[in-house]
């Protein structure tokens, strides 16, 4: 599923940069410096992603073979007997649904969000911002989208075409380019759709999850498509997040360790707070309030808070 690392870095990156930089220069969505803040970090993320792509390809194939062996289900080349155009359509729909559901999980699960938050730390949108993906985020995403496709047995040609579509649309949707899709903007996810997902304003959070189409966001009520074709005035997250490639790489693990320690730390007992909460429960006559009343009275007498 992934070409060689050298080809991606020394041939793919310059070609992608040339195409999308020309597009951003001809039809800019917003005025922005060529070498904006954090561009070196995003180059590092791109290079790391090239290495991870090789690993995830092998891991996805291994997972597919493992599932076949353990479950006994072998679809073989079931999907590959269909016409190529139909396979591509099915791959896009299946991958878009899986990507939508997994993307929502990335935002709703606290542990997953620590890693996905790295992708949202960019305060500028351009084609290179798409490369800012934490390894945990990328590897899990590849597993969710590609293992089912491999298990269903789609042909190599349609899968290769889909990977090309995925890569192109990923860079396009993050690009600083004004793309007029016309009425297709209600069907296809473009830059003006996806970039609202990166909006820093909390009122726009948890919107526009799908990677390819608008269908599932509209179906599940998470689509945000302003009629006036406006764009977010600010990108990023309001949570604390470090800058720099290495710090962003390590920070989610540090947050995970800190959260685990906090959860395991013994909670201190505040007598007055407990007494106050128990009084409220007594007034509400909640279950077992008689026992709580006796306990409260005993504690107050013991600590001479009442005569």
KOLMIGU-92446 format. One record per residue (C-alpha): x, y, z; residue in one letter. Coordinates in steps of 0.02 Angstrom, whole numbers, plus 50000, padded with zeros to 5 digits. Layout:
<nodes>
XYZA;...
</nodes>
This chain:
<nodes>
500005000050000X;501505011650022X;502895015449897X;504705015249954X;505225027750089X;506545035849979X;505295038249838X;504035046349954X;505305058250031X;506435063249886X;505175062249743X;503435062449818X;503695077049938X;504405089249808X;503015084849684X;501645086849816X;502425103249874X;502505109949696X;500705105349653X;499885111949810X;501005127149830X;500535132649653X;498705129649696X;498845139749856X;499725153949765X;498455154649623X;496895153349732X;497365157349913X;496025155350046X;496955167150163X;498555177250161X;499945167050237X;501835166350235X;502655152950129X;503725146750274X;502475148750413X;502795144250593X;503025125550623X;503385120550442X;505005111550491X;504055101350620X;502775096250489X;504165090650372X;504795079550514X;503025072650536X;502945068950349X;504595059350353X;504045049450506X;502395045750420X;503335038150272X;504185025750388X;502565022250481X;501685018850316X;502845004250281X;502544997150454X;500644999450448X;500544990950277X;501404975450343X;500414976050506X;498754977450414X;499174962450305X;499694952750460X;498084957450549X;497064951750399X;497944934950394X;497734932950583X;495864936550573X;495654924150431X;496564910750529X;495664913750695X;493894916250629X;493944904250482X;493144917450371X;494054919050206X;493234930350078X;494684927149960X;494494938549809X;492614940249833X;492544959049804X;493844958349664X;492634949749543X;491614965749530X;491964979449401X;493394991049450X;492315006749459X;491094998149577X;492524992249689X;493205009949701X;491485016649746X;491245003249879X;492985006149950X;492675024949965X;490985022250052X;491635008850171X;493215018450213X;492255034650235X;491055026750359X;492455018250456X;493485034250453X;491995044450513X;491635032850660X;493455031450712X;493695050350697X;492235053250815X;493005040850936X;494655050350928X;493755065850990X;492645057451121X;493895045651203X;495085055051321X;496555043151290X;496395043751101X;496135062551102X;497835065151183X;498645058251025X;497425065450898X;497585082650977X;499315083950899X;498475085150728X;497435099850790X;498875109950863X;499285118550698X;498735136750699X;498905137950510X;498055127850375X;499025122750220X;499405106450130X;500865102550246X;499775103350403X;499005086850347X;500625077750388X;500525081950573X;499915065050636X;500515056250793X;501095038250762X;499745030950875X;498415040950783X;499055035850611X;499325017350648X;497615014950728X;496785024550587X;497625013650456X;497084997950548X;495265003550558X;495165008450374X;496244995750285X;496064979150378X;494204977550333X;494584982050152X;495934968650142X;494814955750224X;493444958950096X;494684955149957X;494624970549846X;495754970649695X;497504978149699X;497104991049565X;495574998549653X;496514998649819X;497975007849739X;496805020549661X;495935023049829X;497605025949919X;498005039249789X;496295047349816X;496545046750005X;498245055149996X;497705068549872X;496125073049967X;497045073350133X;498265086650070X;496895095949974X;495715097350123X;497075105350229X;497725116750093X;497605135550098X;496685135349932X;494985141949882X;494155127249793X;492425130049720X;491535113349712X;489855121149671X;488395110249721X;489605095749748X;490105103949913X;488545095849985X;489235078749936X;491135079549932X;492205085250079X;493315099550021X;494425112350110X;492955123550157X;492135108450239X;493585100250328X;494415116150392X;492925119850503X;493425103850592X;495045112750641X;494175128450702X;494785134550871X;493045140550922X;492215127651040X;490535130950955X;491235122250800X;491995107450892X;491525089650844X;490975093850668X;491415087650494X;492275071150536X;492185061450371X;493755061250261X;492955059950088X;491085063350083X;489835074250174X;488535060250177X;488885052750349X;489095069550436X;487405074950368X;486645058050413X;487255058550594X;486975077150620X;488795082950632X;488915092650468X;489325111150475X;489225119250303X;488965138150309X;487975144350160X;489045159950146X;490615149350117X;491505157350262X;493085150050337X;493655148550518X;494495164250581X;495655154450695X;496345136650698X;497045125750837X;496485120151010X;496225129851171X;496985116051276X;498815117251325X;499915109151193X;501795110251167X;502655116051008X;504035106650920X;504105089350843X;504945079950986X;503885087951123X;502285084351028X;502855066451000X;503145063251185X;501805074251264X;500295062251241X;501235048451333X;501675060551474X;499845065551488X;499335047251494X;500565043351636X;500005058851732X;498165054051714X;498535036251774X;499465042751927X;498055054651968X;496795040451957X;497825029252071X;498235042652199X;497275040452363X;495935053552385X;496035063952544X;494505063652658X;493765080452704X;492645078252856X;491745094852840X;491425092152654X;490735074752690X;489625081552829X;488965095152715X;488535082952575X;487715071152698X;486605085152765X;486005088352588X;485615069952567X;484635070052730X;483595084852674X;483215075852510X;482785059952608X;483845049152494X;483935030052522X;484745024552686X;484635042252753X;484275035352929X;485955026452932X;486835041752864X;485995052452996X;486625041153135X;488385041153063X;488365059953044X;487785062353223X;489135050453288X;490505059253191X;489945076453247X;489895070953429X;491585062353414X;492425078053348X;491425089253467X;490615098853327X;488965097953424X;488645097153610X;
</nodes>
